[in-house]
Amino acid sequence: MTSDRSRVAEGRRAGPLILTEDVELLDDLLRLCAAAGAEPEVHHSVPERKGSWEDAPMVLVGDDAAARCRGATRRRGVMLVGRDQDDPGVWRRAVEIGADCVLRLPDAESWLVDRIADAAEGVGRPALTVGVIGGRGGAGASTLACALAVTAARAGRRTMLIDGDPLGGGLDVLLGGEQAEGRRWPDFAASKGRVAGGALEESLPRLHELRVLSWDRGDSVVVQPEAMRSVLAAARRRGGVVVVDLPRRVDEAVAEALAQLDMGLLVVPAELRAVAAAGRVASMVGMVLRDLRAVVRGPYAAGLDEQWIAAALGLPLAGELPLEAGLSEAQDGGAPPGSRARGPLAAFCTAFWERALAGDGSVTS
């Protein structure tokens, strides 16, 4: 018999299969499923309907139902759940039903919520996550971050752009979407614990075929490190690509963001003072992020070139960011960076993604 309160919502991926007659344990498991954003299916024993046991993303078997699950088809993702911390027979019952692990509540609640959310979201390969940082003020990091996101989305990749700089003016403005409906950082700034990836994606403004998490026009909001960790982890679980625009200072929240990046791009204008400033930024960022690469932007001061600048910084060269005539005018007209598919900026970003997503990790020019 299936509980009416736990029927799978139409159009949503199925949540766990729960097998128990223990009312208190069921209430706990339903609470954890709700926290994970999952809709479970509940039975007292292995369901007769073909496919329910085999196809569920995970199966949570209560201690009371273990005996009724003997003989069921062996599969991965079965967990034996109960409360008795001192039951010596629990491991024998786990072996009898082929359980992957034994969970005791309430100790395992946090871990179980994460696993339920992973199963309900159908977690696969995490997103390639790239951070963009300016070597000095006005280096063009936000422009590059937007262009990378716009280019990835135009190629059909699931793309999320995250604005990690509260003093940067808002990437939604740069994309011409400051009036677009959707949630902004103040809605997530105090988040603790897990954020559901699907719910995050659906709640954000959709601009130019990508999702954007930016700032509102209100007072400055401090994003707690836990919130940055939770939001970026949720974004990564959705797959595709995630681009993060980061400030030059490294506080606790920025350090959390850096820790989740696959690589960072340091945008360096080709002038001596900018190289000196970028060296200090690279030193701070490099304490957290191991894969940091230089993107050099012209025009070049006398005696400088991109190879010399990358070598001076001790960083691999990811490429030379080309100048694009009319970029400011196009942005004033509502066209975001990278929107000109045949423009030099879009060409740079397309080549970057082709290298970065090739599977060998090579993004150097």
Secondary structure, DSSP 8 states (H G I E B T S, - for coil): ---GGG---TTS----EEE---HHHHHHHHHHHHHTT---EEESSS-SSTTHHHHSS-EEEEGGGTGGGTT----S-EEEEES-TT-TTHHHHHHHHT-SEEEETTTTHHHHHHHHHHHHHT--S--EEEEEEESSTTSSHHHHHHHHHHHHHHTT--EEEEE--TTS--HHHHTT-TT--S--GGGTTT--S---HHHHHHHS-EETTEEEE---SSS-----HHHHHHHHHHHHHT-SEEEEEE-SS--HHHHHHHHT-SEEEEEEESSHHHHHHHHHHHHHHTTT-S-EEEEEESS--TT--HHHHHHHHT--EEEEE---TTHHHHHHTT--TT-STTSHHHHHHHHHHHHHTSSS-----
